[in-house]
Amino acid sequence: MDNTSGVGVLDKAALVLSALESGPATLAGLVGATGLARPTAHRLAVALEHHRMVARDMQGRFILGPRLAELAAAAGEDRLLATAGPVLTHLRDITGESAQLYRRQGDMRICVAAAERLSGLRDTVPVGSTLPMKAGSAAQVLMAWEEPERLHRGLQGARFTATALSGVRRRGWSQSIGEREPGVASVSAPVRGPSNRVVAAVSVSGPIERLTRHPGRMHAQAVIDAAGRLSEALRRNG
């Protein structure tokens, strides 16, 4: 598919914004991700910053700016969240466990949607909860497909290893047993945006007593299917 519109400066600006979709980037990172010449990438990023479509984080790296969130809100409900409700409810119903959707935000992950198990012992993660990127199957999924430099940085102090993340990439799903919280197990799979970047993680979580020490054997396929439905919804509307 041809991604050029014929308006060169807009095409290049779109490349910069797409490169920032997966997280903060230095100028060198932007150059590597977009293939643009360094002066061009810098000029476009600074111009987009002027229009609040790009901003800087505390380390001076380029990030997506607040104007994009304002435009997304004006365009209507977020597509991912609009689709997430019924998909997570179905996932909860077929697994019998609580289901969540996480997005990465800097060095944390946020639960942006959830469908709780209705009764009995369950893992409750309220919508809006902020959890670390250092432990848990959702953190593994959100980290596994990062660029090498960011992945290496993210592994510092993490309760999972580079070898574990290599396995996640190979399988297409992750599991954790007592990693984020004692007694809790979980299974997660990636949700991909139109550009195939991982934009979120779908999870089911619950007590180890029910999920066992091999929760992926029980629930990996259901979680992968749910993530696939959300990915398809984003591609269809992308």
C-alpha angles and dihedrals in degrees: 000000000000110000095187121102097191091251100102100195092051092048090053093046088051089053090055093049092046090051090055093051091089095049146283118344136189119225088261089052091052091049091051094046098045104032089227122142112264095247091048094049091048094047093049095045092051091046091050088048089056088057091046091243088115127034138173129250126219090277092053093252120143116256135171109282133234095254090070091057090049091051092046091051091049091051091059138260117348108268094223093052092043089057097036098073100066093035093054092043090054091047091051092048096051096042098035089224136105114274127207141182118215132191126192119243112180109299093346138065124223128210102231098173136011144177111203126212103254101226145005129032109342144158106250118199109173118219108264094033114143115215131179124262090225100080142026135054094272090055089051091053094046090049103039099078097041121123111274097255094051092042092053091049092048093052092063105108093359122140091226130062138228087253090056091051090049087057090049091054091048095049098034093229140063138214135196132194116200090333101124097024131006113259095016125110128186145180124209139182133189127261111209128206125221090278089054092248117141105253102167145000128235115210143180117201138178145132118319088234089071102027092043124208089293102053093159091067089060104037113012095100094049091049092047090050092050092049089048092054091052092046090051091051090053092048092048091053098032 
